[in-house]
């Protein structure tokens, strides 16, 4: 068997096994415990679909019994097992080599990612603070005289209130 054939066989997903078929096969092999055997026989009495599956399985089992069994040459078994062992060792070595080289590559990518993240973080913080500092420098003359501006604004608001009061008083014609 070539490595391509081995890989192709391993690429197929496992097929789902019907639990009923599995228990019927175990029943026909005579491997069910007495309790499970009794439960299955009760189900067979009640479930027609299960009885049909059982009949199909019994026919298949009967056909398998008619087949001639061949004897395997002990050398064939030994050589096959040796090939399997060699192939397993090769696969383990290949996986080990990939894992070892993968660790170095992963560490390098992690380090590179860490450096990039640090540079982006530094650049973002520097940009934001530099922008805020520039705004503060532009507004420095206003900030230096803020108390005076607040006093002027308060006086202006008070005088506007007084002017509004006088206008309303005049409009009401109370003093006329």
HELIX and SHEET records of a PDB file:
HELIX    1   1 UNK A    3  UNK A   11  1                                   9    
HELIX    2   2 UNK A   19  UNK A   28  1                                  10    
HELIX    3   3 UNK A   34  UNK A   46  1                                  13    
HELIX    4   4 UNK A   48  UNK A   66  1                                  19    
HELIX    5   5 UNK A   74  UNK A  138  1                                  65    
HELIX    6   6 UNK A  140  UNK A  144  1                                   5    
HELIX    7   7 UNK A  146  UNK A  172  1                                  27    
END                                                                             
